[in-house]
Amino acid sequence: MTDPVTMMAAGSFAIAGLCLTSAAGLRAWRGWLDLKRLELAEAERRGEPRPPSPAAARIELADLKERVRRLEAIALGIDP
């Protein structure tokens, strides 16, 4: 296995295999993205609201907590 031609052939096959695997992974990734775009388009067509991003959900939760604090202050008679 120390023959340079054999080593070059093995290296070439390894690189070819890596290229094929990478190409298949990229194709699968693009297919998954297309599927998600189709799901979003279908949901939009039916009039369903888009799911909020995690950041938007945290902001909404903080707003709700602030509203609860204000309502508790009003209930206790404290001016917020």
MOPAC internal coordinates of N, CA, C and O (Angstrom, degrees):
PM7 1SCF
backbone

  N    0.0000 0     0.00 0     0.00 0    0    0    0
  C    1.4459 1     0.00 0     0.00 0    1    0    0
  C    1.5227 1   110.23 1     0.00 0    2    1    0
  O    1.2310 1   119.87 1  -172.95 1    3    2    1
  N    1.2913 1   117.85 1     7.05 1    3    2    1
  C    1.4612 1   119.54 1   179.04 1    5    3    2
  C    1.5186 1   111.97 1   -92.79 1    6    5    3
  O    1.2310 1   120.45 1  -179.60 1    7    6    5
  N    1.3177 1   116.75 1     0.40 1    7    6    5
  C    1.4622 1   120.47 1   178.87 1    9    7    6
  C    1.5291 1   109.05 1   -66.32 1   10    9    7
  O    1.2310 1   119.19 1   -50.64 1   11   10    9
  N    1.3350 1   119.16 1   129.36 1   11   10    9
  C    1.4666 1   121.31 1  -178.18 1   13   11   10
  C    1.5307 1   113.27 1   -60.12 1   14   13   11
  O    1.2310 1   120.20 1   144.74 1   15   14   13
  N    1.3254 1   117.22 1   -35.26 1   15   14   13
  C    1.4640 1   119.45 1  -179.97 1   17   15   14
  C    1.5291 1   110.14 1   -66.47 1   18   17   15
  O    1.2310 1   120.49 1   139.63 1   19   18   17
  N    1.3121 1   116.68 1   -40.37 1   19   18   17
  C    1.4600 1   120.97 1   179.08 1   21   19   18
  C    1.5317 1   110.25 1   -65.36 1   22   21   19
  O    1.2310 1   120.96 1   138.41 1   23   22   21
  N    1.3187 1   115.78 1   -41.59 1   23   22   21
  C    1.4660 1   119.83 1   178.79 1   25   23   22
  C    1.5397 1   110.96 1   -64.00 1   26   25   23
  O    1.2310 1   120.53 1   139.24 1   27   26   25
  N    1.3251 1   116.59 1   -40.76 1   27   26   25
  C    1.4621 1   120.64 1   178.55 1   29   27   26
  C    1.5291 1   110.48 1   -65.38 1   30   29   27
  O    1.2310 1   120.48 1   139.24 1   31   30   29
  N    1.3213 1   116.68 1   -40.76 1   31   30   29
  C    1.4568 1   120.33 1   179.15 1   33   31   30
  C    1.5314 1   110.43 1   -64.79 1   34   33   31
  O    1.2310 1   120.13 1   135.96 1   35   34   33
  N    1.3240 1   117.35 1   -44.04 1   35   34   33
  C    1.4644 1   120.86 1   179.40 1   37   35   34
  C    1.5278 1   110.54 1   -63.89 1   38   37   35
  O    1.2310 1   120.43 1   138.50 1   39   38   37
  N    1.3179 1   116.78 1   -41.50 1   39   38   37
  C    1.4612 1   120.43 1   177.98 1   41   39   38
  C    1.5177 1   111.54 1   -64.64 1   42   41   39
  O    1.2310 1   120.76 1   139.59 1   43   42   41
  N    1.3284 1   116.16 1   -40.41 1   43   42   41
  C    1.4663 1   120.13 1   178.90 1   45   43   42
  C    1.5166 1   111.27 1   -64.39 1   46   45   43
  O    1.2310 1   120.53 1   137.94 1   47   46   45
  N    1.3222 1   116.59 1   -42.06 1   47   46   45
  C    1.4661 1   119.88 1   177.98 1   49   47   46
  C    1.5302 1   110.93 1   -65.50 1   50   49   47
  O    1.2310 1   120.28 1   142.41 1   51   50   49
  N    1.3172 1   117.07 1   -37.59 1   51   50   49
  C    1.4630 1   120.14 1   178.83 1   53   51   50
  C    1.5280 1   110.53 1   -65.31 1   54   53   51
  O    1.2310 1   120.35 1   136.23 1   55   54   53
  N    1.3229 1   116.95 1   -43.77 1   55   54   53
  C    1.4606 1   120.81 1   178.96 1   57   55   54
  C    1.5229 1   110.59 1   -66.06 1   58   57   55
  O    1.2310 1   119.95 1   139.04 1   59   58   57
  N    1.3187 1   117.70 1   -40.96 1   59   58   57
  C    1.4647 1   121.15 1   178.30 1   61   59   58
  C    1.5375 1   110.30 1   -62.63 1   62   61   59
  O    1.2310 1   120.66 1   137.82 1   63   62   61
  N    1.3172 1   116.35 1   -42.18 1   63   62   61
  C    1.4703 1   120.15 1   178.05 1   65   63   62
  C    1.5196 1   111.60 1   -64.12 1   66   65   63
  O    1.2310 1   120.44 1   139.63 1   67   66   65
  N    1.3169 1   116.77 1   -40.37 1   67   66   65
  C    1.4512 1   120.75 1   177.80 1   69   67   66
  C    1.5225 1   111.15 1   -64.62 1   70   69   67
  O    1.2310 1   120.52 1   139.25 1   71   70   69
  N    1.3256 1   116.62 1   -40.75 1   71   70   69
  C    1.4741 1   120.60 1   177.70 1   73   71   70
  C    1.5227 1   111.19 1   -63.76 1   74   73   71
  O    1.2310 1   120.27 1   137.00 1   75   74   73
  N    1.3256 1   117.08 1   -43.00 1   75   74   73
  C    1.4629 1   120.01 1   179.09 1   77   75   74
  C    1.5282 1   111.72 1   -64.89 1   78   77   75
  O    1.2310 1   120.83 1   138.29 1   79   78   77
  N    1.3120 1   116.02 1   -41.71 1   79   78   77
  C    1.4637 1   120.17 1   178.65 1   81   79   78
  C    1.5203 1   110.71 1   -65.01 1   82   81   79
  O    1.2310 1   120.26 1   138.30 1   83   82   81
  N    1.3247 1   117.10 1   -41.70 1   83   82   81
  C    1.4642 1   120.97 1   178.54 1   85   83   82
  C    1.5280 1   110.93 1   -64.61 1   86   85   83
  O    1.2310 1   120.35 1   138.19 1   87   86   85
  N    1.3140 1   116.93 1   -41.81 1   87   86   85
  C    1.4643 1   120.78 1   179.34 1   89   87   86
  C    1.5271 1   110.80 1   -64.23 1   90   89   87
  O    1.2310 1   120.53 1   139.09 1   91   90   89
  N    1.3288 1   116.60 1   -40.91 1   91   90   89
  C    1.4677 1   119.84 1   178.46 1   93   91   90
  C    1.5267 1   110.76 1   -66.20 1   94   93   91
  O    1.2310 1   120.21 1   139.75 1   95   94   93
  N    1.3164 1   117.20 1   -40.25 1   95   94   93
  C    1.4587 1   120.46 1   177.53 1   97   95   94
  C    1.5202 1   112.15 1   -64.33 1   98   97   95
  O    1.2310 1   120.62 1   138.92 1   99   98   97
  N    1.3353 1   116.42 1   -41.08 1   99   98   97
  C    1.4582 1   120.43 1   178.44 1  101   99   98
  C    1.5210 1   110.82 1   -64.95 1  102  101   99
  O    1.2310 1   120.49 1   139.60 1  103  102  101
  N    1.3004 1   116.66 1   -40.40 1  103  102  101
  C    1.4707 1   120.14 1   178.89 1  105  103  102
  C    1.5325 1   110.49 1   -65.09 1  106  105  103
  O    1.2310 1   120.42 1   139.57 1  107  106  105
  N    1.3226 1   116.81 1   -40.43 1  107  106  105
  C    1.4665 1   120.45 1   178.09 1  109  107  106
  C    1.5271 1   110.53 1   -65.54 1  110  109  107
  O    1.2310 1   119.99 1   139.25 1  111  110  109
  N    1.3267 1   117.63 1   -40.75 1  111  110  109
  C    1.4621 1   121.82 1   178.54 1  113  111  110
  C    1.5268 1   110.69 1   -61.71 1  114  113  111
  O    1.2310 1   120.58 1   134.77 1  115  114  113
  N    1.3304 1   116.50 1   -45.23 1  115  114  113
  C    1.4647 1   120.38 1   178.83 1  117  115  114
  C    1.5234 1   111.32 1   -63.99 1  118  117  115
  O    1.2310 1   120.54 1   141.69 1  119  118  117
  N    1.3282 1   116.58 1   -38.31 1  119  118  117
  C    1.4580 1   120.33 1   176.89 1  121  119  118
  C    1.5210 1   111.63 1   -63.89 1  122  121  119
  O    1.2310 1   120.47 1   139.45 1  123  122  121
  N    1.3372 1   116.71 1   -40.55 1  123  122  121
  C    1.4559 1   120.66 1   179.00 1  125  123  122
  C    1.5251 1   110.17 1   -65.36 1  126  125  123
  O    1.2310 1   120.32 1   138.25 1  127  126  125
  N    1.3373 1   117.00 1   -41.75 1  127  126  125
  C    1.4615 1   120.37 1   177.61 1  129  127  126
  C    1.5285 1   111.27 1   -62.94 1  130  129  127
  O    1.2310 1   120.37 1   138.47 1  131  130  129
  N    1.3273 1   116.89 1   -41.53 1  131  130  129
  C    1.4655 1   120.30 1   177.15 1  133  131  130
  C    1.5258 1   111.08 1   -61.99 1  134  133  131
  O    1.2310 1   120.45 1   140.17 1  135  134  133
  N    1.3166 1   116.74 1   -39.83 1  135  134  133
  C    1.4644 1   121.04 1   177.84 1  137  135  134
  C    1.5206 1   110.74 1   -62.12 1  138  137  135
  O    1.2310 1   119.96 1   135.48 1  139  138  137
  N    1.3167 1   117.69 1   -44.52 1  139  138  137
  C    1.4569 1   121.18 1   179.85 1  141  139  138
  C    1.5288 1   110.91 1   -65.72 1  142  141  139
  O    1.2310 1   120.13 1   140.84 1  143  142  141
  N    1.3354 1   117.36 1   -39.16 1  143  142  141
  C    1.4612 1   120.07 1   176.53 1  145  143  142
  C    1.5258 1   110.61 1   -62.81 1  146  145  143
  O    1.2310 1   120.63 1   139.20 1  147  146  145
  N    1.3263 1   116.40 1   -40.80 1  147  146  145
  C    1.4641 1   121.11 1   178.35 1  149  147  146
  C    1.5242 1   111.01 1   -64.07 1  150  149  147
  O    1.2310 1   120.16 1   138.50 1  151  150  149
  N    1.3307 1   117.30 1   -41.50 1  151  150  149
  C    1.4586 1   121.01 1   178.68 1  153  151  150
  C    1.5279 1   110.68 1   -63.55 1  154  153  151
  O    1.2310 1   120.35 1   137.31 1  155  154  153
  N    1.3374 1   116.93 1   -42.69 1  155  154  153
  C    1.4626 1   120.06 1   178.66 1  157  155  154
  C    1.5241 1   111.41 1   -65.20 1  158  157  155
  O    1.2310 1   120.47 1   138.67 1  159  158  157
  N    1.3334 1   116.71 1   -41.33 1  159  158  157
  C    1.4565 1   120.32 1   179.12 1  161  159  158
  C    1.5273 1   110.73 1   -64.70 1  162  161  159
  O    1.2310 1   120.10 1   139.80 1  163  162  161
  N    1.3031 1   117.41 1   -40.20 1  163  162  161
  C    1.4660 1   121.55 1   179.34 1  165  163  162
  C    1.5239 1   110.37 1   -66.23 1  166  165  163
  O    1.2310 1   120.36 1   137.78 1  167  166  165
  N    1.3177 1   116.92 1   -42.22 1  167  166  165
  C    1.4635 1   120.25 1   178.70 1  169  167  166
  C    1.5215 1   110.43 1   -65.35 1  170  169  167
  O    1.2310 1   120.36 1   141.49 1  171  170  169
  N    1.3211 1   116.93 1   -38.51 1  171  170  169
  C    1.4599 1   120.96 1   178.72 1  173  171  170
  C    1.5308 1   110.66 1   -67.15 1  174  173  171
  O    1.2310 1   120.67 1   142.56 1  175  174  173
  N    1.3237 1   116.32 1   -37.44 1  175  174  173
  C    1.4610 1   120.54 1   178.90 1  177  175  174
  C    1.5300 1   110.91 1   -64.84 1  178  177  175
  O    1.2310 1   120.55 1   143.36 1  179  178  177
  N    1.3295 1   116.56 1   -36.64 1  179  178  177
  C    1.4636 1   120.67 1   178.22 1  181  179  178
  C    1.5189 1   112.59 1   -78.04 1  182  181  179
  O    1.2310 1   120.31 1   170.87 1  183  182  181
  N    1.3248 1   117.01 1    -9.13 1  183  182  181
  C    1.4587 1   120.79 1   178.19 1  185  183  182
  C    1.5147 1   113.94 1    88.76 1  186  185  183
  O    1.2310 1   119.71 1  -167.01 1  187  186  185
  N    1.3069 1   118.17 1    12.99 1  187  186  185
  C    1.4619 1   120.85 1   177.89 1  189  187  186
  C    1.5281 1   109.15 1   -76.24 1  190  189  187
  O    1.2310 1   120.43 1   -37.89 1  191  190  189
  N    1.3172 1   116.79 1   142.11 1  191  190  189
  C    1.4659 1   118.24 1   178.39 1  193  191  190
  C    1.5257 1   110.81 1   -71.58 1  194  193  191
  O    1.2310 1   121.08 1   -28.62 1  195  194  193
  N    1.3239 1   115.54 1   151.38 1  195  194  193
  C    1.4626 1   120.02 1   177.92 1  197  195  194
  C    1.5158 1   109.89 1   -70.67 1  198  197  195
  O    1.2310 1   120.04 1   -35.13 1  199  198  197
  N    1.3220 1   117.52 1   144.87 1  199  198  197
  C    1.4644 1   118.75 1   177.45 1  201  199  198
  C    1.5233 1   109.66 1   -66.87 1  202  201  199
  O    1.2310 1   120.27 1   -42.77 1  203  202  201
  N    1.3319 1   117.08 1   137.23 1  203  202  201
  C    1.4588 1   118.83 1  -179.04 1  205  203  202
  C    1.5263 1   111.40 1   -69.69 1  206  205  203
  O    1.2310 1   121.38 1   -27.58 1  207  206  205
  N    1.3028 1   114.96 1   152.42 1  207  206  205
  C    1.4570 1   119.60 1   176.72 1  209  207  206
  C    1.5273 1   108.29 1   -72.89 1  210  209  207
  O    1.2310 1   119.60 1   -19.23 1  211  210  209
  N    1.3180 1   118.36 1   160.77 1  211  210  209
  C    1.4703 1   119.84 1   178.52 1  213  211  210
  C    1.5322 1   112.61 1   -58.85 1  214  213  211
  O    1.2310 1   120.49 1   143.72 1  215  214  213
  N    1.3348 1   116.68 1   -36.28 1  215  214  213
  C    1.4616 1   119.30 1   179.18 1  217  215  214
  C    1.5227 1   110.34 1   -66.48 1  218  217  215
  O    1.2310 1   120.22 1   138.36 1  219  218  217
  N    1.3262 1   117.19 1   -41.64 1  219  218  217
  C    1.4632 1   120.74 1   179.05 1  221  219  218
  C    1.5263 1   110.44 1   -64.79 1  222  221  219
  O    1.2310 1   120.23 1   142.94 1  223  222  221
  N    1.3118 1   117.17 1   -37.06 1  223  222  221
  C    1.4620 1   120.56 1   179.02 1  225  223  222
  C    1.5267 1   110.54 1   -65.48 1  226  225  223
  O    1.2310 1   120.11 1   140.11 1  227  226  225
  N    1.3372 1   117.40 1   -39.89 1  227  226  225
  C    1.4697 1   120.32 1   178.52 1  229  227  226
  C    1.5242 1   111.02 1   -66.56 1  230  229  227
  O    1.2310 1   120.38 1   140.25 1  231  230  229
  N    1.3296 1   116.89 1   -39.75 1  231  230  229
  C    1.4666 1   120.63 1   178.92 1  233  231  230
  C    1.5263 1   110.02 1   -64.68 1  234  233  231
  O    1.2310 1   120.66 1   137.12 1  235  234  233
  N    1.3262 1   116.35 1   -42.88 1  235  234  233
  C    1.4583 1   120.22 1   179.25 1  237  235  234
  C    1.5246 1   110.73 1   -63.93 1  238  237  235
  O    1.2310 1   120.12 1   140.45 1  239  238  237
  N    1.3266 1   117.37 1   -39.55 1  239  238  237
  C    1.4581 1   120.95 1   178.22 1  241  239  238
  C    1.5235 1   110.67 1   -64.84 1  242  241  239
  O    1.2310 1   119.90 1   138.81 1  243  242  241
  N    1.3267 1   117.80 1   -41.19 1  243  242  241
  C    1.4665 1   121.15 1   177.66 1  245  243  242
  C    1.5323 1   110.59 1   -63.39 1  246  245  243
  O    1.2310 1   120.36 1   139.70 1  247  246  245
  N    1.3305 1   116.91 1   -40.30 1  247  246  245
  C    1.4624 1   120.15 1   177.40 1  249  247  246
  C    1.5220 1   111.21 1   -62.77 1  250  249  247
  O    1.2310 1   120.53 1   137.66 1  251  250  249
  N    1.3258 1   116.59 1   -42.34 1  251  250  249
  C    1.4633 1   119.86 1   178.94 1  253  251  250
  C    1.5216 1   111.43 1   -64.29 1  254  253  251
  O    1.2310 1   120.31 1   139.66 1  255  254  253
  N    1.3262 1   117.01 1   -40.34 1  255  254  253
  C    1.4718 1   120.00 1   177.87 1  257  255  254
  C    1.5309 1   110.57 1   -62.54 1  258  257  255
  O    1.2310 1   120.25 1   138.58 1  259  258  257
  N    1.3128 1   117.13 1   -41.42 1  259  258  257
  C    1.4588 1   121.09 1   178.49 1  261  259  258
  C    1.5245 1   110.93 1   -63.57 1  262  261  259
  O    1.2310 1   120.10 1   139.53 1  263  262  261
  N    1.3118 1   117.41 1   -40.47 1  263  262  261
  C    1.4648 1   120.72 1   177.67 1  265  263  262
  C    1.5264 1   111.01 1   -63.81 1  266  265  263
  O    1.2310 1   120.45 1   140.03 1  267  266  265
  N    1.3382 1   116.74 1   -39.97 1  267  266  265
  C    1.4702 1   120.36 1   178.14 1  269  267  266
  C    1.5240 1   110.00 1   -63.83 1  270  269  267
  O    1.2310 1   120.01 1   137.68 1  271  270  269
  N    1.3427 1   117.59 1   -42.32 1  271  270  269
  C    1.4682 1   120.40 1   178.36 1  273  271  270
  C    1.5265 1   110.81 1   -60.59 1  274  273  271
  O    1.2310 1   120.55 1   137.48 1  275  274  273
  N    1.3236 1   116.55 1   -42.52 1  275  274  273
  C    1.4608 1   120.39 1   179.85 1  277  275  274
  C    1.5288 1   110.78 1   -64.71 1  278  277  275
  O    1.2310 1   120.50 1   136.91 1  279  278  277
  N    1.3258 1   116.65 1   -43.09 1  279  278  277
  C    1.4662 1   119.91 1   179.03 1  281  279  278
  C    1.5212 1   111.44 1   -65.02 1  282  281  279
  O    1.2310 1   120.05 1   141.69 1  283  282  281
  N    1.3287 1   117.51 1   -38.31 1  283  282  281
  C    1.4669 1   120.44 1   177.14 1  285  283  282
  C    1.5111 1   110.17 1   -65.41 1  286  285  283
  O    1.2310 1   120.57 1   140.35 1  287  286  285
  N    1.3304 1   116.51 1   -39.65 1  287  286  285
  C    1.4770 1   119.22 1   178.33 1  289  287  286
  C    1.5272 1   110.81 1   -64.77 1  290  289  287
  O    1.2310 1   120.21 1   139.80 1  291  290  289
  N    1.3156 1   117.20 1   -40.20 1  291  290  289
  C    1.4577 1   120.29 1   177.77 1  293  291  290
  C    1.5233 1   110.04 1   -64.43 1  294  293  291
  O    1.2310 1   120.47 1   138.04 1  295  294  293
  N    1.3354 1   116.70 1   -41.96 1  295  294  293
  C    1.4679 1   120.75 1   179.97 1  297  295  294
  C    1.5246 1   112.16 1   -63.80 1  298  297  295
  O    1.2310 1   120.29 1   147.63 1  299  298  297
  N    1.3400 1   117.04 1   -32.37 1  299  298  297
  C    1.4575 1   121.12 1   179.71 1  301  299  298
  C    1.5219 1   111.85 1   -86.00 1  302  301  299
  O    1.2310 1   120.30 1   172.93 1  303  302  301
  N    1.3040 1   117.03 1    -7.07 1  303  302  301
  C    1.4596 1   121.42 1   179.75 1  305  303  302
  C    1.5129 1   113.54 1    82.58 1  306  305  303
  O    1.2310 1   120.31 1  -161.39 1  307  306  305
  N    1.3262 1   117.02 1    18.61 1  307  306  305
  C    1.4529 1   121.49 1   179.07 1  309  307  306
  C    1.5257 1   107.04 1   -96.25 1  310  309  307
  O    1.2310 1   120.89 1   -44.77 1  311  310  309
  N    1.3401 1   115.91 1   135.23 1  311  310  309
  C    1.4661 1   119.68 1   179.74 1  313  311  310
  C    1.5352 1   108.21 1   -79.79 1  314  313  311
  O    1.2310 1   119.74 1   -64.25 1  315  314  313
  N    1.3390 1   118.10 1   115.75 1  315  314  313
  C    1.4709 1   119.26 1  -176.98 1  317  315  314
  C    1.4922 1   113.53 1   -71.60 1  318  317  315
  O    1.2310 1   120.10 1   180.00 1  319  318  317

